[in-house]
Amino acid sequence: MTPKDKNSAIAAGLIILGFGFAMYFLPKLVLWIGEFSPLLATAIGSLILLSFFMIFWLRARYQRRHKDDI
């Protein structure tokens, strides 16, 4: 395994652990925000869920652009 592969694996692992932690608290957060505004709770919950996919999409774009730097 090359150092670049190790760094990629570590980064992916940290992203997944971070979002796993966020997803653990997401229901409580959405219910708490929902007491004030159900629309805002929906928006916050959706943004948190979509950000998981957006981070990997942005990371893939970055890697495609910098594939010549290997």
All heavy atoms as TSV, in Angstrom:
chain	resi	resn	atom	element	x	y	z
A	1	MET	N	N	0.851	-1.172	0.000
A	1	MET	CA	C	0.000	0.000	0.000
A	1	MET	C	C	0.899	1.237	0.000
A	1	MET	O	O	1.761	1.378	0.852
A	1	MET	CB	C	-0.911	-0.036	1.223
A	1	MET	CG	C	-1.918	1.057	1.276
A	1	MET	SD	S	-3.012	0.944	2.701
A	1	MET	CE	C	-4.491	0.373	1.918
A	2	THR	N	N	0.641	2.118	-0.924
A	2	THR	CA	C	1.441	3.337	-1.024
A	2	THR	C	C	0.981	4.360	0.021
A	2	THR	O	O	-0.140	4.265	0.535
A	2	THR	CB	C	1.313	3.951	-2.429
A	2	THR	OG1	O	-0.027	4.393	-2.612
A	2	THR	CG2	C	1.693	2.958	-3.516
A	3	PRO	N	N	1.823	5.333	0.325
A	3	PRO	CA	C	1.417	6.371	1.293
A	3	PRO	C	C	0.166	7.128	0.844
A	3	PRO	O	O	-0.665	7.504	1.666
A	3	PRO	CB	C	2.622	7.307	1.342
A	3	PRO	CG	C	3.775	6.454	0.951
A	3	PRO	CD	C	3.235	5.451	-0.037
A	4	LYS	N	N	0.011	7.324	-0.464
A	4	LYS	CA	C	-1.182	8.016	-0.965
A	4	LYS	C	C	-2.437	7.189	-0.693
A	4	LYS	O	O	-3.480	7.729	-0.315
A	4	LYS	CB	C	-1.032	8.284	-2.458
A	4	LYS	CG	C	-2.157	9.103	-3.013
A	4	LYS	CD	C	-1.894	9.477	-4.443
A	4	LYS	CE	C	-2.919	10.326	-4.927
A	4	LYS	NZ	N	-3.778	10.690	-5.573
A	5	ASP	N	N	-2.332	5.867	-0.887
A	5	ASP	CA	C	-3.470	4.993	-0.602
A	5	ASP	C	C	-3.806	4.992	0.883
A	5	ASP	O	O	-4.978	4.989	1.262
A	5	ASP	CB	C	-3.176	3.562	-1.065
A	5	ASP	CG	C	-3.097	3.429	-2.568
A	5	ASP	OD1	O	-3.656	4.297	-3.274
A	5	ASP	OD2	O	-2.465	2.464	-3.039
A	6	LYS	N	N	-2.784	5.008	1.723
A	6	LYS	CA	C	-3.017	5.048	3.166
A	6	LYS	C	C	-3.716	6.344	3.560
A	6	LYS	O	O	-4.657	6.331	4.364
A	6	LYS	CB	C	-1.697	4.923	3.924
A	6	LYS	CG	C	-1.132	3.537	3.949
A	6	LYS	CD	C	0.139	3.494	4.752
A	6	LYS	CE	C	0.775	2.119	4.668
A	6	LYS	NZ	N	2.028	2.042	5.410
A	7	ASN	N	N	-3.248	7.453	2.990
A	7	ASN	CA	C	-3.881	8.736	3.302
A	7	ASN	C	C	-5.336	8.768	2.847
A	7	ASN	O	O	-6.200	9.294	3.542
A	7	ASN	CB	C	-3.110	9.882	2.651
A	7	ASN	CG	C	-1.780	10.126	3.325
A	7	ASN	OD1	O	-1.570	9.726	4.459
A	7	ASN	ND2	N	-0.881	10.781	2.625
A	8	SER	N	N	-5.615	8.198	1.684
A	8	SER	CA	C	-6.990	8.149	1.194
A	8	SER	C	C	-7.866	7.291	2.094
A	8	SER	O	O	-9.005	7.647	2.387
A	8	SER	CB	C	-7.020	7.601	-0.230
A	8	SER	OG	O	-6.386	8.483	-1.116
A	9	ALA	N	N	-7.331	6.159	2.537
A	9	ALA	CA	C	-8.100	5.274	3.417
A	9	ALA	C	C	-8.363	5.938	4.763
A	9	ALA	O	O	-9.470	5.838	5.307
A	9	ALA	CB	C	-7.361	3.954	3.606
A	10	ILE	N	N	-7.368	6.618	5.290
A	10	ILE	CA	C	-7.541	7.311	6.572
A	10	ILE	C	C	-8.569	8.433	6.431
A	10	ILE	O	O	-9.445	8.596	7.287
A	10	ILE	CB	C	-6.193	7.849	7.081
A	10	ILE	CG1	C	-5.302	6.686	7.516
A	10	ILE	CG2	C	-6.382	8.828	8.223
A	10	ILE	CD1	C	-3.868	7.074	7.806
A	11	ALA	N	N	-8.484	9.200	5.351
A	11	ALA	CA	C	-9.440	10.292	5.133
A	11	ALA	C	C	-10.863	9.756	5.005
A	11	ALA	O	O	-11.796	10.298	5.611
A	11	ALA	CB	C	-9.062	11.076	3.886
A	12	ALA	N	N	-11.043	8.693	4.234
A	12	ALA	CA	C	-12.380	8.112	4.077
A	12	ALA	C	C	-12.897	7.578	5.404
A	12	ALA	O	O	-14.077	7.763	5.739
A	12	ALA	CB	C	-12.345	7.007	3.032
A	13	GLY	N	N	-12.029	6.943	6.165
A	13	GLY	CA	C	-12.436	6.423	7.472
A	13	GLY	C	C	-12.862	7.523	8.425
A	13	GLY	O	O	-13.864	7.393	9.132
A	14	LEU	N	N	-12.102	8.616	8.446
A	14	LEU	CA	C	-12.462	9.740	9.316
A	14	LEU	C	C	-13.772	10.394	8.893
A	14	LEU	O	O	-14.575	10.777	9.746
A	14	LEU	CB	C	-11.337	10.772	9.325
A	14	LEU	CG	C	-10.057	10.351	10.049
A	14	LEU	CD1	C	-8.977	11.411	9.874
A	14	LEU	CD2	C	-10.332	10.112	11.521
A	15	ILE	N	N	-13.984	10.498	7.591
A	15	ILE	CA	C	-15.242	11.069	7.096
A	15	ILE	C	C	-16.409	10.187	7.516
A	15	ILE	O	O	-17.429	10.675	8.018
A	15	ILE	CB	C	-15.192	11.243	5.568
A	15	ILE	CG1	C	-14.213	12.352	5.193
A	15	ILE	CG2	C	-16.579	11.551	5.008
A	15	ILE	CD1	C	-13.889	12.422	3.716
A	16	ILE	N	N	-16.265	8.883	7.342
A	16	ILE	CA	C	-17.351	7.968	7.699
A	16	ILE	C	C	-17.598	7.982	9.207
A	16	ILE	O	O	-18.756	7.990	9.659
A	16	ILE	CB	C	-17.056	6.554	7.178
A	16	ILE	CG1	C	-17.179	6.561	5.650
A	16	ILE	CG2	C	-17.989	5.525	7.793
A	16	ILE	CD1	C	-16.761	5.278	4.988
A	17	LEU	N	N	-16.536	7.997	10.011
A	17	LEU	CA	C	-16.721	8.054	11.467
A	17	LEU	C	C	-17.381	9.365	11.892
A	17	LEU	O	O	-18.274	9.365	12.752
A	17	LEU	CB	C	-15.377	7.905	12.171
A	17	LEU	CG	C	-14.810	6.498	12.237
A	17	LEU	CD1	C	-13.410	6.530	12.851
A	17	LEU	CD2	C	-15.711	5.596	13.050
A	18	GLY	N	N	-16.960	10.462	11.285
A	18	GLY	CA	C	-17.557	11.753	11.614
A	18	GLY	C	C	-19.043	11.801	11.287
A	18	GLY	O	O	-19.850	12.281	12.082
A	19	PHE	N	N	-19.391	11.282	10.118
A	19	PHE	CA	C	-20.804	11.283	9.750
A	19	PHE	C	C	-21.592	10.237	10.532
A	19	PHE	O	O	-22.774	10.430	10.803
A	19	PHE	CB	C	-20.974	11.097	8.248
A	19	PHE	CG	C	-20.863	12.387	7.514
A	19	PHE	CD1	C	-19.697	12.729	6.861
A	19	PHE	CD2	C	-21.906	13.282	7.503
A	19	PHE	CE1	C	-19.585	13.927	6.212
A	19	PHE	CE2	C	-21.802	14.494	6.854
A	19	PHE	CZ	C	-20.632	14.817	6.202
A	20	GLY	N	N	-20.945	9.155	10.904
A	20	GLY	CA	C	-21.615	8.185	11.766
A	20	GLY	C	C	-21.989	8.814	13.097
A	20	GLY	O	O	-23.089	8.612	13.624
A	21	PHE	N	N	-21.071	9.589	13.635
A	21	PHE	CA	C	-21.329	10.323	14.878
A	21	PHE	C	C	-22.467	11.325	14.688
A	21	PHE	O	O	-23.357	11.439	15.522
A	21	PHE	CB	C	-20.038	11.033	15.310
A	21	PHE	CG	C	-20.110	11.670	16.650
A	21	PHE	CD1	C	-20.105	10.904	17.807
A	21	PHE	CD2	C	-20.166	13.051	16.774
A	21	PHE	CE1	C	-20.161	11.502	19.057
A	21	PHE	CE2	C	-20.233	13.657	18.009
A	21	PHE	CZ	C	-20.223	12.876	19.157
A	22	ALA	N	N	-22.449	12.037	13.561
A	22	ALA	CA	C	-23.507	13.014	13.277
A	22	ALA	C	C	-24.861	12.316	13.100
A	22	ALA	O	O	-25.884	12.809	13.574
A	22	ALA	CB	C	-23.163	13.824	12.033
A	23	MET	N	N	-24.867	11.183	12.420
A	23	MET	CA	C	-26.123	10.459	12.191
A	23	MET	C	C	-26.693	9.892	13.495
A	23	MET	O	O	-27.902	9.733	13.631
A	23	MET	CB	C	-25.918	9.306	11.202
A	23	MET	CG	C	-25.617	9.738	9.789
A	23	MET	SD	S	-26.871	10.832	9.148
A	23	MET	CE	C	-25.840	12.072	8.433
A	24	TYR	N	N	-25.823	9.601	14.446
A	24	TYR	CA	C	-26.281	9.103	15.741
A	24	TYR	C	C	-27.125	10.161	16.458
A	24	TYR	O	O	-28.128	9.845	17.099
A	24	TYR	CB	C	-25.080	8.701	16.597
A	24	TYR	CG	C	-25.450	8.164	17.950
A	24	TYR	CD1	C	-25.951	6.871	18.093
A	24	TYR	CD2	C	-25.325	8.944	19.088
A	24	TYR	CE1	C	-26.298	6.372	19.334
A	24	TYR	CE2	C	-25.664	8.468	20.330
A	24	TYR	CZ	C	-26.157	7.173	20.445
A	24	TYR	OH	O	-26.507	6.684	21.680
A	25	PHE	N	N	-26.698	11.418	16.347
A	25	PHE	CA	C	-27.405	12.505	17.028
A	25	PHE	C	C	-28.423	13.213	16.148
A	25	PHE	O	O	-29.133	14.094	16.620
A	25	PHE	CB	C	-26.405	13.524	17.572
A	25	PHE	CG	C	-25.587	12.984	18.708
A	25	PHE	CD1	C	-24.260	12.647	18.520
A	25	PHE	CD2	C	-26.155	12.793	19.948
A	25	PHE	CE1	C	-23.506	12.138	19.559
A	25	PHE	CE2	C	-25.419	12.278	21.002
A	25	PHE	CZ	C	-24.085	11.950	20.809
A	26	LEU	N	N	-28.505	12.860	14.874
A	26	LEU	CA	C	-29.413	13.539	13.951
A	26	LEU	C	C	-30.878	13.477	14.388
A	26	LEU	O	O	-31.557	14.505	14.366
A	26	LEU	CB	C	-29.247	12.991	12.533
A	26	LEU	CG	C	-30.091	13.655	11.459
A	26	LEU	CD1	C	-29.687	15.117	11.299
A	26	LEU	CD2	C	-29.948	12.930	10.139
A	27	PRO	N	N	-31.416	12.320	14.795
A	27	PRO	CA	C	-32.839	12.310	15.192
A	27	PRO	C	C	-33.148	13.254	16.357
A	27	PRO	O	O	-34.142	13.982	16.312
A	27	PRO	CB	C	-33.094	10.849	15.598
A	27	PRO	CG	C	-32.060	10.075	14.870
A	27	PRO	CD	C	-30.860	10.964	14.793
A	28	LYS	N	N	-32.288	13.275	17.371
A	28	LYS	CA	C	-32.525	14.174	18.503
A	28	LYS	C	C	-32.444	15.633	18.065
A	28	LYS	O	O	-33.249	16.463	18.490
A	28	LYS	CB	C	-31.509	13.917	19.615
A	28	LYS	CG	C	-31.757	12.646	20.367
A	28	LYS	CD	C	-30.778	12.497	21.501
A	28	LYS	CE	C	-31.038	11.204	22.233
A	28	LYS	NZ	N	-30.171	11.027	23.390
A	29	LEU	N	N	-31.478	15.935	17.205
A	29	LEU	CA	C	-31.312	17.304	16.720
A	29	LEU	C	C	-32.528	17.745	15.913
A	29	LEU	O	O	-33.061	18.845	16.123
A	29	LEU	CB	C	-30.049	17.407	15.862
A	29	LEU	CG	C	-29.777	18.757	15.215
A	29	LEU	CD1	C	-29.448	19.794	16.283
A	29	LEU	CD2	C	-28.662	18.638	14.206
A	30	VAL	N	N	-33.000	16.891	15.022
A	30	VAL	CA	C	-34.146	17.238	14.180
A	30	VAL	C	C	-35.417	17.386	15.024
A	30	VAL	O	O	-36.211	18.299	14.798
A	30	VAL	CB	C	-34.319	16.195	13.054
A	30	VAL	CG1	C	-35.629	16.386	12.327
A	30	VAL	CG2	C	-33.161	16.290	12.069
A	31	LEU	N	N	-35.601	16.510	15.991
A	31	LEU	CA	C	-36.775	16.635	16.855
A	31	LEU	C	C	-36.720	17.913	17.690
A	31	LEU	O	O	-37.739	18.584	17.884
A	31	LEU	CB	C	-36.892	15.416	17.768
A	31	LEU	CG	C	-37.315	14.123	17.078
A	31	LEU	CD1	C	-37.241	12.951	18.048
A	31	LEU	CD2	C	-38.711	14.256	16.510
A	32	TRP	N	N	-35.529	18.268	18.166
A	32	TRP	CA	C	-35.384	19.489	18.952
A	32	TRP	C	C	-35.671	20.721	18.093
A	32	TRP	O	O	-36.387	21.618	18.508
A	32	TRP	CB	C	-33.975	19.545	19.535
A	32	TRP	CG	C	-33.720	20.786	20.322
A	32	TRP	CD1	C	-34.245	21.117	21.543
A	32	TRP	CD2	C	-32.888	21.881	19.929
A	32	TRP	NE1	N	-33.777	22.341	21.925
A	32	TRP	CE2	C	-32.939	22.837	20.959
A	32	TRP	CE3	C	-32.101	22.128	18.821
A	32	TRP	CZ2	C	-32.239	24.032	20.904
A	32	TRP	CZ3	C	-31.396	23.316	18.771
A	32	TRP	CH2	C	-31.470	24.246	19.792
A	33	ILE	N	N	-35.109	20.751	16.886
A	33	ILE	CA	C	-35.363	21.884	15.986
A	33	ILE	C	C	-36.825	21.885	15.542
A	33	ILE	O	O	-37.425	22.944	15.361
A	33	ILE	CB	C	-34.417	21.838	14.773
A	33	ILE	CG1	C	-32.975	22.040	15.224
A	33	ILE	CG2	C	-34.780	22.900	13.744
A	33	ILE	CD1	C	-31.943	21.813	14.143
A	34	GLY	N	N	-37.419	20.696	15.385
A	34	GLY	CA	C	-38.808	20.581	14.958
A	34	GLY	C	C	-39.799	21.172	15.936
A	34	GLY	O	O	-40.921	21.524	15.562
A	35	GLU	N	N	-39.404	21.292	17.208
A	35	GLU	CA	C	-40.282	21.945	18.180
A	35	GLU	C	C	-40.469	23.416	17.839
A	35	GLU	O	O	-41.504	23.995	18.126
A	35	GLU	CB	C	-39.696	21.817	19.588
A	35	GLU	CG	C	-39.709	20.404	20.115
A	35	GLU	CD	C	-39.051	20.305	21.486
A	35	GLU	OE1	O	-38.726	21.355	22.081
A	35	GLU	OE2	O	-38.863	19.177	21.949
A	36	PHE	N	N	-39.464	24.023	17.207
A	36	PHE	CA	C	-39.534	25.437	16.837
A	36	PHE	C	C	-40.099	25.609	15.433
A	36	PHE	O	O	-40.941	26.462	15.214
A	36	PHE	CB	C	-38.143	26.083	16.921
A	36	PHE	CG	C	-37.500	25.933	18.264
A	36	PHE	CD1	C	-36.459	25.046	18.443
A	36	PHE	CD2	C	-37.953	26.651	19.351
A	36	PHE	CE1	C	-35.868	24.888	19.678
A	36	PHE	CE2	C	-37.370	26.507	20.601
A	36	PHE	CZ	C	-36.318	25.615	20.760
A	37	SER	N	N	-39.600	24.789	14.490
A	37	SER	CA	C	-40.040	24.921	13.105
A	37	SER	C	C	-39.848	23.592	12.364
A	37	SER	O	O	-38.710	23.174	12.144
A	37	SER	CB	C	-39.237	26.018	12.409
A	37	SER	OG	O	-39.472	25.987	11.022
A	38	PRO	N	N	-40.935	22.926	11.994
A	38	PRO	CA	C	-40.807	21.669	11.257
A	38	PRO	C	C	-40.104	21.845	9.903
A	38	PRO	O	O	-39.353	20.978	9.476
A	38	PRO	CB	C	-42.250	21.216	11.056
A	38	PRO	CG	C	-43.023	21.912	12.108
A	38	PRO	CD	C	-42.321	23.205	12.357
A	39	LEU	N	N	-40.317	22.972	9.271
A	39	LEU	CA	C	-39.669	23.229	7.989
A	39	LEU	C	C	-38.152	23.364	8.154
A	39	LEU	O	O	-37.384	22.815	7.360
A	39	LEU	CB	C	-40.246	24.500	7.357
A	39	LEU	CG	C	-39.760	24.829	5.957
A	39	LEU	CD1	C	-40.115	23.712	4.985
A	39	LEU	CD2	C	-40.355	26.137	5.492
A	40	LEU	N	N	-37.735	24.064	9.175
A	40	LEU	CA	C	-36.310	24.216	9.451
A	40	LEU	C	C	-35.685	22.864	9.819
A	40	LEU	O	O	-34.565	22.559	9.389
A	40	LEU	CB	C	-36.085	25.229	10.571
A	40	LEU	CG	C	-34.638	25.527	10.943
A	40	LEU	CD1	C	-33.896	26.106	9.743
A	40	LEU	CD2	C	-34.580	26.483	12.122
A	41	ALA	N	N	-36.397	22.048	10.576
A	41	ALA	CA	C	-35.897	20.720	10.939
A	41	ALA	C	C	-35.704	19.854	9.699
A	41	ALA	O	O	-34.702	19.144	9.573
A	41	ALA	CB	C	-36.853	20.044	11.916
A	42	THR	N	N	-36.641	19.935	8.775
A	42	THR	CA	C	-36.530	19.193	7.523
A	42	THR	C	C	-35.324	19.664	6.728
A	42	THR	O	O	-34.562	18.857	6.189
A	42	THR	CB	C	-37.806	19.356	6.681
A	42	THR	OG1	O	-38.929	18.920	7.444
A	42	THR	CG2	C	-37.726	18.566	5.403
A	43	ALA	N	N	-35.141	20.974	6.661
A	43	ALA	CA	C	-34.016	21.535	5.904
A	43	ALA	C	C	-32.680	21.135	6.529
A	43	ALA	O	O	-31.751	20.714	5.819
A	43	ALA	CB	C	-34.131	23.050	5.846
A	44	ILE	N	N	-32.553	21.220	7.840
A	44	ILE	CA	C	-31.303	20.863	8.520
A	44	ILE	C	C	-31.009	19.379	8.338
A	44	ILE	O	O	-29.875	18.991	8.027
A	44	ILE	CB	C	-31.380	21.223	10.021
A	44	ILE	CG1	C	-31.513	22.725	10.213
A	44	ILE	CG2	C	-30.176	20.670	10.780
A	44	ILE	CD1	C	-30.306	23.528	9.798
A	45	GLY	N	N	-32.007	18.538	8.537
A	45	GLY	CA	C	-31.817	17.103	8.359
A	45	GLY	C	C	-31.403	16.748	6.942
A	45	GLY	O	O	-30.505	15.935	6.725
A	46	SER	N	N	-32.035	17.386	5.985
A	46	SER	CA	C	-31.693	17.129	4.582
A	46	SER	C	C	-30.276	17.594	4.259
A	46	SER	O	O	-29.537	16.901	3.558
A	46	SER	CB	C	-32.675	17.848	3.657
A	46	SER	OG	O	-33.970	17.348	3.853
A	47	LEU	N	N	-29.891	18.755	4.759
A	47	LEU	CA	C	-28.542	19.254	4.511
A	47	LEU	C	C	-27.474	18.342	5.106
A	47	LEU	O	O	-26.438	18.102	4.481
A	47	LEU	CB	C	-28.389	20.665	5.066
A	47	LEU	CG	C	-29.050	21.764	4.263
A	47	LEU	CD1	C	-28.939	23.096	5.005
A	47	LEU	CD2	C	-28.407	21.872	2.893
A	48	ILE	N	N	-27.721	17.836	6.299
A	48	ILE	CA	C	-26.748	16.934	6.927
A	48	ILE	C	C	-26.628	15.648	6.123
A	48	ILE	O	O	-25.519	15.161	5.874
A	48	ILE	CB	C	-27.130	16.659	8.395
A	48	ILE	CG1	C	-26.939	17.935	9.224
A	48	ILE	CG2	C	-26.285	15.526	8.972
A	48	ILE	CD1	C	-27.457	17.841	10.633
A	49	LEU	N	N	-27.760	15.095	5.689
A	49	LEU	CA	C	-27.710	13.857	4.901
A	49	LEU	C	C	-27.061	14.077	3.537
A	49	LEU	O	O	-26.254	13.266	3.084
A	49	LEU	CB	C	-29.115	13.294	4.719
A	49	LEU	CG	C	-29.744	12.687	5.965
A	49	LEU	CD1	C	-31.194	12.310	5.686
A	49	LEU	CD2	C	-28.968	11.481	6.436
A	50	LEU	N	N	-27.386	15.171	2.882
A	50	LEU	CA	C	-26.809	15.450	1.562
A	50	LEU	C	C	-25.331	15.807	1.644
A	50	LEU	O	O	-24.579	15.541	0.703
A	50	LEU	CB	C	-27.583	16.573	0.880
A	50	LEU	CG	C	-28.972	16.191	0.388
A	50	LEU	CD1	C	-29.692	17.426	-0.150
A	50	LEU	CD2	C	-28.899	15.122	-0.676
A	51	SER	N	N	-24.903	16.384	2.758
A	51	SER	CA	C	-23.497	16.760	2.885
A	51	SER	C	C	-22.587	15.530	2.875
A	51	SER	O	O	-21.442	15.611	2.423
A	51	SER	CB	C	-23.271	17.584	4.146
A	51	SER	OG	O	-23.478	16.805	5.302
A	52	PHE	N	N	-23.085	14.390	3.347
A	52	PHE	CA	C	-22.304	13.151	3.308
A	52	PHE	C	C	-21.930	12.814	1.869
A	52	PHE	O	O	-20.774	12.537	1.559
A	52	PHE	CB	C	-23.114	12.013	3.933
A	52	PHE	CG	C	-22.418	10.683	3.895
A	52	PHE	CD1	C	-21.384	10.421	4.760
A	52	PHE	CD2	C	-22.801	9.710	3.003
A	52	PHE	CE1	C	-20.741	9.200	4.731
A	52	PHE	CE2	C	-22.169	8.492	2.967
A	52	PHE	CZ	C	-21.139	8.230	3.839
A	53	PHE	N	N	-22.907	12.862	0.990
A	53	PHE	CA	C	-22.647	12.541	-0.412
A	53	PHE	C	C	-21.872	13.655	-1.109
A	53	PHE	O	O	-21.038	13.389	-1.976
A	53	PHE	CB	C	-23.963	12.256	-1.136
A	53	PHE	CG	C	-24.691	11.084	-0.565
A	53	PHE	CD1	C	-25.785	11.264	0.258
A	53	PHE	CD2	C	-24.263	9.799	-0.822
A	53	PHE	CE1	C	-26.454	10.180	0.793
A	53	PHE	CE2	C	-24.913	8.708	-0.285
A	53	PHE	CZ	C	-26.007	8.896	0.526
A	54	MET	N	N	-22.125	14.904	-0.716
A	54	MET	CA	C	-21.437	16.016	-1.349
A	54	MET	C	C	-19.936	15.988	-1.052
A	54	MET	O	O	-19.120	16.295	-1.933
A	54	MET	CB	C	-22.031	17.340	-0.893
A	54	MET	CG	C	-21.424	18.532	-1.592
A	54	MET	SD	S	-22.245	20.047	-1.150
A	54	MET	CE	C	-23.568	20.007	-2.332
A	55	ILE	N	N	-19.558	15.609	0.149
A	55	ILE	CA	C	-18.133	15.549	0.485
A	55	ILE	C	C	-17.424	14.525	-0.386
A	55	ILE	O	O	-16.342	14.787	-0.914
A	55	ILE	CB	C	-17.933	15.245	1.978
A	55	ILE	CG1	C	-18.184	16.512	2.764
A	55	ILE	CG2	C	-16.539	14.716	2.258
A	55	ILE	CD1	C	-18.038	16.380	4.241
A	56	PHE	N	N	-18.006	13.344	-0.567
A	56	PHE	CA	C	-17.366	12.337	-1.413
A	56	PHE	C	C	-17.379	12.754	-2.879
A	56	PHE	O	O	-16.438	12.463	-3.613
A	56	PHE	CB	C	-18.029	10.969	-1.226
A	56	PHE	CG	C	-17.587	10.287	0.037
A	56	PHE	CD1	C	-18.447	10.145	1.106
A	56	PHE	CD2	C	-16.302	9.810	0.165
A	56	PHE	CE1	C	-18.036	9.528	2.274
A	56	PHE	CE2	C	-15.874	9.195	1.329
A	56	PHE	CZ	C	-16.742	9.052	2.379
A	57	TRP	N	N	-18.409	13.454	-3.321
A	57	TRP	CA	C	-18.451	13.943	-4.701
A	57	TRP	C	C	-17.358	14.983	-4.930
A	57	TRP	O	O	-16.629	14.934	-5.928
A	57	TRP	CB	C	-19.832	14.527	-4.992
A	57	TRP	CG	C	-19.948	15.155	-6.337
A	57	TRP	CD1	C	-19.976	14.522	-7.542
A	57	TRP	CD2	C	-20.039	16.554	-6.613
A	57	TRP	NE1	N	-20.100	15.447	-8.555
A	57	TRP	CE2	C	-20.136	16.700	-8.012
A	57	TRP	CE3	C	-20.070	17.686	-5.816
A	57	TRP	CZ2	C	-20.240	17.937	-8.617
A	57	TRP	CZ3	C	-20.181	18.916	-6.427
A	57	TRP	CH2	C	-20.268	19.024	-7.817
A	58	LEU	N	N	-17.221	15.927	-3.979
A	58	LEU	CA	C	-16.178	16.939	-4.101
A	58	LEU	C	C	-14.788	16.315	-4.032
A	58	LEU	O	O	-13.875	16.719	-4.753
A	58	LEU	CB	C	-16.334	17.991	-3.001
A	58	LEU	CG	C	-17.503	18.935	-3.145
A	58	LEU	CD1	C	-17.656	19.786	-1.894
A	58	LEU	CD2	C	-17.348	19.806	-4.375
A	59	ARG	N	N	-14.626	15.323	-3.199
A	59	ARG	CA	C	-13.330	14.641	-3.084
A	59	ARG	C	C	-12.987	13.916	-4.384
A	59	ARG	O	O	-11.840	13.928	-4.833
A	59	ARG	CB	C	-13.400	13.656	-1.921
A	59	ARG	CG	C	-12.082	13.119	-1.512
A	59	ARG	CD	C	-12.216	12.471	-0.140
A	59	ARG	NE	N	-10.918	12.024	0.297
A	59	ARG	CZ	C	-10.396	10.862	-0.020
A	59	ARG	NH1	N	-11.079	10.019	-0.751
A	59	ARG	NH2	N	-9.207	10.527	0.408
A	60	ALA	N	N	-13.964	13.295	-5.003
A	60	ALA	CA	C	-13.733	12.618	-6.284
A	60	ALA	C	C	-13.359	13.621	-7.368
A	60	ALA	O	O	-12.462	13.360	-8.177
A	60	ALA	CB	C	-14.969	11.827	-6.689
A	61	ARG	N	N	-14.022	14.768	-7.391
A	61	ARG	CA	C	-13.675	15.813	-8.371
A	61	ARG	C	C	-12.254	16.300	-8.159
A	61	ARG	O	O	-11.497	16.492	-9.116
A	61	ARG	CB	C	-14.628	17.001	-8.246
A	61	ARG	CG	C	-15.955	16.779	-8.910
A	61	ARG	CD	C	-16.761	18.029	-8.874
A	61	ARG	NE	N	-16.000	19.119	-9.501
A	61	ARG	CZ	C	-16.525	20.209	-9.982
A	61	ARG	NH1	N	-17.815	20.382	-9.907
A	61	ARG	NH2	N	-15.795	21.136	-10.525
A	62	TYR	N	N	-11.879	16.503	-6.911
A	62	TYR	CA	C	-10.526	16.951	-6.592
A	62	TYR	C	C	-9.491	15.918	-7.064
A	62	TYR	O	O	-8.481	16.267	-7.657
A	62	TYR	CB	C	-10.393	17.189	-5.087
A	62	TYR	CG	C	-8.993	17.555	-4.666
A	62	TYR	CD1	C	-8.534	18.862	-4.789
A	62	TYR	CD2	C	-8.130	16.601	-4.159
A	62	TYR	CE1	C	-7.249	19.199	-4.417
A	62	TYR	CE2	C	-6.846	16.920	-3.780
A	62	TYR	CZ	C	-6.408	18.232	-3.918
A	62	TYR	OH	O	-5.131	18.548	-3.558
A	63	GLN	N	N	-9.772	14.660	-6.801
A	63	GLN	CA	C	-8.827	13.611	-7.194
A	63	GLN	C	C	-8.729	13.490	-8.706
A	63	GLN	O	O	-7.659	13.226	-9.234
A	63	GLN	CB	C	-9.221	12.280	-6.569
A	63	GLN	CG	C	-8.934	12.237	-5.090
A	63	GLN	CD	C	-9.330	10.931	-4.455
A	63	GLN	OE1	O	-10.118	10.169	-5.011
A	63	GLN	NE2	N	-8.789	10.664	-3.281
A	64	ARG	N	N	-9.835	13.668	-9.417
A	64	ARG	CA	C	-9.789	13.615	-10.880
A	64	ARG	C	C	-8.944	14.749	-11.442
A	64	ARG	O	O	-8.196	14.568	-12.399
A	64	ARG	CB	C	-11.201	13.690	-11.468
A	64	ARG	CG	C	-11.764	12.330	-11.786
A	64	ARG	CD	C	-13.089	12.440	-12.501
A	64	ARG	NE	N	-14.122	12.306	-11.471
A	64	ARG	CZ	C	-15.140	13.125	-11.300
A	64	ARG	NH1	N	-15.314	14.160	-12.087
A	64	ARG	NH2	N	-16.004	12.925	-10.349
A	65	ARG	N	N	-9.070	15.927	-10.854
A	65	ARG	CA	C	-8.303	17.083	-11.329
A	65	ARG	C	C	-6.817	16.951	-11.034
A	65	ARG	O	O	-5.992	17.490	-11.750
A	65	ARG	CB	C	-8.818	18.369	-10.698
A	65	ARG	CG	C	-10.108	18.828	-11.298
A	65	ARG	CD	C	-10.454	20.186	-10.771
A	65	ARG	NE	N	-11.697	20.629	-11.374
A	65	ARG	CZ	C	-12.384	21.654	-10.929
A	65	ARG	NH1	N	-11.967	22.335	-9.904
A	65	ARG	NH2	N	-13.493	21.989	-11.531
A	66	HIS	N	N	-6.477	16.259	-9.947
A	66	HIS	CA	C	-5.090	16.158	-9.524
A	66	HIS	C	C	-4.504	14.765	-9.767
A	66	HIS	O	O	-3.542	14.388	-9.111
A	66	HIS	CB	C	-4.975	16.544	-8.051
A	66	HIS	CG	C	-5.277	17.979	-7.820
A	66	HIS	ND1	N	-6.541	18.428	-7.544
A	66	HIS	CD2	C	-4.485	19.076	-7.850
A	66	HIS	CE1	C	-6.516	19.740	-7.390
A	66	HIS	NE2	N	-5.280	20.165	-7.579
A	67	LYS	N	N	-5.059	14.035	-10.681
A	67	LYS	CA	C	-4.548	12.686	-10.937
A	67	LYS	C	C	-3.167	12.726	-11.571
A	67	LYS	O	O	-2.417	11.761	-11.495
A	67	LYS	CB	C	-5.512	11.873	-11.785
A	67	LYS	CG	C	-5.656	12.343	-13.199
A	67	LYS	CD	C	-6.643	11.469	-13.945
A	67	LYS	CE	C	-6.821	12.005	-15.353
A	67	LYS	NZ	N	-7.771	11.227	-16.094
A	68	ASP	N	N	-2.796	13.821	-12.201
A	68	ASP	CA	C	-1.469	13.952	-12.807
A	68	ASP	C	C	-0.381	14.178	-11.767
A	68	ASP	O	O	0.796	14.057	-12.077
A	68	ASP	CB	C	-1.454	15.098	-13.815
A	68	ASP	CG	C	-2.410	14.835	-14.973
A	68	ASP	OD1	O	-2.636	13.652	-15.279
A	68	ASP	OD2	O	-2.911	15.806	-15.559
A	69	ASP	N	N	-0.765	14.524	-10.539
A	69	ASP	CA	C	0.212	14.809	-9.491
A	69	ASP	C	C	0.773	13.554	-8.836
A	69	ASP	O	O	1.562	13.654	-7.919
A	69	ASP	CB	C	-0.438	15.684	-8.398
A	69	ASP	CG	C	-0.838	17.054	-8.934
A	69	ASP	OD1	O	-0.316	17.440	-9.992
A	69	ASP	OD2	O	-1.659	17.710	-8.290
A	70	ILE	N	N	0.366	12.410	-9.279
A	70	ILE	CA	C	0.782	11.153	-8.642
A	70	ILE	C	C	2.254	10.919	-8.777
A	70	ILE	O	O	2.953	11.152	-9.629
A	70	ILE	CB	C	0.002	9.964	-9.220
A	70	ILE	CG1	C	-1.460	10.110	-8.871
A	70	ILE	CG2	C	0.522	8.663	-8.678
A	70	ILE	CD1	C	-2.362	9.073	-9.474
